[in-house]
Amino acid sequence: MRKLRLLAAVAGALACQAQAAPDSVVEMYGTALPFFDDAQTTGATTAVPSNKPTMLGSAAYTGVNDASRTRITVGTTNWGFRGYEQMNGDVKLVWQLESAFQIDQNTGPGLGGRNSKVGFASEKWGEINMGQWDTPYKFINLAINPLRGGYVFDYTPIMGNPGMGVPATTTQPGRIGAKPDAAFDKRIGNVVQYWSPRWNGFTFRVAYQANEGTGTAATGGPIIRPDIWSANAIWDIGSLSLRYAWEQHRDYFGLSVLGGGAAGTTTNTSSKDTGNKFVAIWRYGGFRVAGAYEMLKYHNDDSVAGHVGEYKRNAYYVLLEQSWGPHVIWGSFSQAADGSCTVIGGASCVSSNLGANYFAGGYIYHFSKRTDGYITYYELTNKESGQYSVQPAVGTAAAIAPGADIKAFGVGLLHIF
């Protein structure tokens, strides 16, 4: 009898030890974020203005508005698997495979189309991984969203893109020769990232996207080598978080898809687009304030007189949030400036009325630790030639008509599993 008790005790101890420190773990997780809203656009500019921006063609001024419609969108709804295998010491092999969870049955990225990786992680040395992942530049913004774990009416209509029909957020393996090349809110493929451990509240990330797209962009043109470098630094001091990010796109020719000269020709041989962003988040009890300021710059090495050689634009975002018990009320405001541009050869360059203002506000109720209900109203007001938009767009066109304003009101659920 004593031997049986001893064997049972040993077996129990071994089971507890195996449960406390398993050699490998596989976990399923996800986010469901359906949002039902009524949206429309109004006020599209009907005639080509006398001070039309240099980069915008006259044909863009269609004056077409998107009629009021009800929609179900799903934001960053996702479903994934992740885990690790314990190696020597505190080193683990870590992995993740994440896909879109299209509960509204609209087309989305396929298996592994979201953040996916394989790498090594250590509490002492940090993590290095390869795969497809949000850039460090994008990462510092994620905490300023009013919703936990999901994004619908967040900072993306204004931040991370220059307007002019560029999508708010993109997933790209490399340069594709279209409007997404000018976006700075990216999840990129073919990427190697290093994430530092935490030192007294300080962390940083560095990422490099391989230049697999090396080749010619135009017949007879030079070899281009499109790649991305991205880095951030985060310092958390008590209830204050200070963040900075920088990103550079080489030979992506973002300006070429904004109205500059054709990419990769014998006269437009290379490009360098850069983004700088500052973020601050402060919490006091149930009150939270967050802000971001961003500077985007697009530059082509173009030698043709009359072509746009450079465009710059600044933008900011502010969020105020108050919570008590399960209740949260919040409001945000963001603004994109018109920007400035230069033309090769010294001619004047017009960038008038390319900016926009964006307001969003609402109420969130926490049903539980993993489930929220929310209602919100948002309004995006473009200037006469502005083409900023929400994502997904209200209508079927890829780009909103210049000057069109977006208004929407809706209700939704958020469940994290």
N, C-alpha and C positions, 0 to 999 in steps of 0.2 A: 504494500500500500504506500509506504514511504517512497519507494522507487517511482511509482506512478505519479505521486505528487511532485517529486523532483523533476521528472521528465516533463510534466505539464508546465511547471514553472519555467524551465529552460526554454521550452517551445514558445511560451507566452512572451518571454523576454526577447527571443529572436524575432518574433512576429512584430513586437513593438519597435525593435530597432530597424527592421526592414521598412516599417511604415513611416518611421521618423526620417529616415535617410535613404530613400529608394535610389537605385542605380540609374533608373530612367523613368521618365514621366511623359505621358501623352494626355493632352487636355483639349477638349472641344469648347469653343466660346463663340460669342456672336453679339450682334446688336440689331434690334428691329426698331425701325424709326419711320412708321407710316405718317404722312402729313396730308390732310385733306384741306385744300384751300380753294378760294375763288380769286382768280388773277386776270388782269387785263393790262394793255398798254394804251396810252392816250398821248396826244400832243406831238406826234412825229412831225418833223420839219418838212413842209410841203414844197418849198422852193429853195434853190441853191442860194445860200446867203452871199452877200457881197464880200464878206471877209472869210470865205471858205478856207479851212485849213489846207495848207499845201499838200499834206499827205493823204487827204481824203478826195476821192474822185467825185465828180458831179453826179454820176449814176447812183451813188449811195443814197441820195436824198429822194427816197421813194414816197415818203409821206404815209407809208402803210402802217396801221396800228393792228395789234392782235386783239380780236374780240374777246369779251369776257367769257371765261370758261371755268369749270370746276376741274380740279386735278387731284390725283394722288401721287405724291412723290415720296422717295424713300431716303433721301440724303445719303449718309454713309452707312446704310444698312449693310451688314457683312456677316459672314459665317466662316470660321476657320478652325484650324488645328495647330497646336504648338506643343513643344516639349523640349526635353533635354536628355542627355546621357552623361552621367558623372564620369569624368576622366581622372587623371592624377591630381592630387591636392584639391584645390577649390576650383579647378578648371572643368567647365562643362561644354559639351557640344550642344549648341542650341539651334533650334529650327522653328520655322513657322510657315504655314501655307494658308493664305487668306483669300477668299473670293467674295464677289458681290452676292448678296442675298436678296434677289429681286422679287420681293413679295408683292409688288404691283404688276409683275409680269412684263415690264418694259425691258428692252434689251440692255444688258450691262456687260462689263468685262467678264470673261470666262474664268475657268478654274485657275486659281493662283493669280488672278488679275489685280489683286490688291497687295498689301504689304506681305512679302514672302522672302525668306532668307534661310541661309545655313551659315553657322560660324562658331567661334569659340568665345566663351565668356568667363570672366573671373572677377570676384569682388575686389581683388587686389590690383589687377592690371587692366580691367575694363573689358570691352567686347570688340571683336573685329568680325565682320560678316560680309557676305556677298549675296546679291539677289536683286530684288526690286523693293524700294522703300521710299517713304517720304524723305525729302531732302532735309538737312539740318536747318536750312533757311525756312522751310515750311513749318518745321517742328515747333519753333518757339512761339508760333501763333496759336497752337491748338488749345492752350489753357485759357484763352480769352473768349472762348465761346460761351454763351449763356447756358446751353444744354450740355450735360455731362455725357460723354461718349458718342455724340452725334452732331451733325452739322446740316442745317437747312437754311436758316436766315442769319448767317454768321457774317464774318468780316469779308468773305471772298468776293462779293460783288464789286468792291472797290480795291481791296488790298491784293497785291500779287499779280496784277495785270494792268495794262495801260489803256483799257477800254478798246475802242475801234474794232469790236467784234471778237476780241481775244477771249477764250473761255476762262471761267473763274478758276477751275482746278483741272489739271491734266495728268494722265498717266502715259508716259512715253518711254520706249526703249532707247530713243535717240532722236536726232533731228528728223522731221518728217516733211519739211518744206511747206508748212501751212501755218495758220494762225496760232495754234498751240505752241509753236516755237518761241513766241514772244511772252509766254506765261512764266511767272516766277513762283506760282503755287503748285509745285510738281511732286508727283511720285515718279521716280525714275528707275528704269531697268538698267541692267549691265553695270551695277554700281557696287563699289567696295566702300564700306563705312567703318570708322573707328569711333567708339563711344567710351569716353573716359570714365573711371570710377569717380566717386564723390569725395572731394577734399574740402572739409569745412564749409559745405554748402555750394561749392563750385564744381561745375561739370562743363565739358565741351564735347562737340561732335565734329568730325571731318568726313567728307564724302568725295569720291572721285568716280565719275561715270566714264567708262572706257570709250575710246573713240572708234568703236566698231564701224561707224558710218563713214570712215575715211574713203574718199574717192572724189569724183567730179560731180558738181551740182549742175553744171551746164556744159553742153557739147563744146569741146575745145577749151574749156576753162581749166583753171589750176586745181591741183589736189587740195581739198579742204579736209580738216580733221576735227569734226565737231565733238566737243566734250564739255563736261560740267564739273566745276569745283564748287563745293559748298561747305560752309563751316559756321558754327555758332558757339557762344559762350553763355552760360547761365549761372547766376549767383543768387542763391536763396538765402536771405538774411531774416530769420524769424518769419513775420507775416508779409515781408516784401520780397518780390522776385524781380531782378533786373536781368535783361536778356538782350543780346546783340547777335545779328546774323549777317553774313556776307555770302554772295553767290556770283559766279561768273560763268557765262555761256560763251564759249569760243566757237566761232564758225557756225553758229545757229542762225545768223542773219535775221534776228527778230525785226530789225528795222525794214528789211525787204518785204515782209508780209504786212507792214504798217504803211506802205506807200513809198518806200525807198527803192533804189535801183535793184535790178534782178540779182539774185545771189550767185556767188561763185563764178562770175564772168572774168574775162581778162582785165576788165576795168574796175571790178568790185571783188577783190581777191580774198578778203577775209573780214571777220567781224568780231566784236567783243561787246557783249551786253552784261551789265553788272547791276546788282541790287544790294542795297544796304538798308537794314531795318533795326529799329530799337523798340523794345517792348518792356513795359513795367506793369506789375500786378501787385496790388496792396489790399489786404483784408483787415478789417477791424470789427470783431464780433461777427454779426450777421451782415455787415456791409462790405461790399467788394467793389473796387474800381480797377479798371484795366485800360491800358492805352497802347497804341502802336503808331510809329511814324516810319514811313518808307520812302526811299529815293531810288527810282529806276532810271537807268541810262542805257540807250541803244546807240551803237556806233558801227558804221560800215566803213571799211577802207576803200572808198569809192573815189574815182578820179574824174568822173563825168560832171562837167559844169551843169548846174541846174538840178542835180539829184540831191535829195535830202541825205545829209551825211551823219546827222546826230539828232536824237530826240531825248529830252529829259522830262520826267514828271514826278512830283511828290504827292503823298497822300497820308491821311491819318485816320485813326479809329479810336473811339472812346466808348467804354461800357460802364454803366452804373447798375448795381444790383443790390437788392435788399432782401434778406430772408428772415423769416421767423417761423420756428417749428417746421412744418412741411411746406410752407408757402414761400414763393419767391416772386418778386416783381422786378422787372429789369427794363432798361432802355439803352439803345446804342445809337451813335451817330458817327458817320464817316464821310470824308470828303476827298475827292481827287481834284488836283489843280489842273489847269489847262496845259501846263508844261511849256517848254520852249524847244525850238529846233533851229538847226543851221543848214544852209544849202551850200553845196560845193561851188566855189567860185565867188562867194560873198554876196549873192543876191539875197533879198529879204525872204524870210521864212515865216509863214503865218501858222499859229497854233491856237487861235482864238476859239473859245467856247467848246473845248474838247472835254471839259471836266464834268463832274456829277456830284450830287449829294445823296446820301443814303441813310434813312432812319428806320429802325426796327424796335419794337417793344412788345412786351407780353407778360404773361403770368404762367408760372410752373407750379404744379402740385406734386410732391413726392409721395406716391402711394406706398412705396417701400424703398429699401436700399437699392433695388434694381429696376423699379418701374416708376415712370413719370407720366403725367398728363400735362399738356400745355396748349395755350391759345396765343396767337400772335398776330400783329399787324405790321406790314412792312411797306415802305414806299421808296422807290429809287427815282430821283429827278435828274434827268440828263439836261445839260445845257443844249443850245441850239444844234451843235454838231457832235454832242456826246453820244457814245455807243456802249456805255456800261450796262451790264445785264446780270440777272440772277441765273442760277444754274440748278435745275434745267431751265432753259429759256421758256417763256410763256407760250410762244407760237412754234411753228415748225421750222422757221428760218434759222440758219446757223447764227446770224448776226442780227441784233435789234436795229431798227431804222434809226438814223441820227435824230436826236431830240425826243425820242419816245420815252415816256415816263411809265414806270411799273407800279401798280398798286395791288395789294393782295391781303386777304385775311383768312386765317385758317385755324384748325385744331388738329392735334396729333397725339401720338403715344410714343414713348421711348421705353424699351425693355432691354436690359443687358443680361445675357445668359452665359 
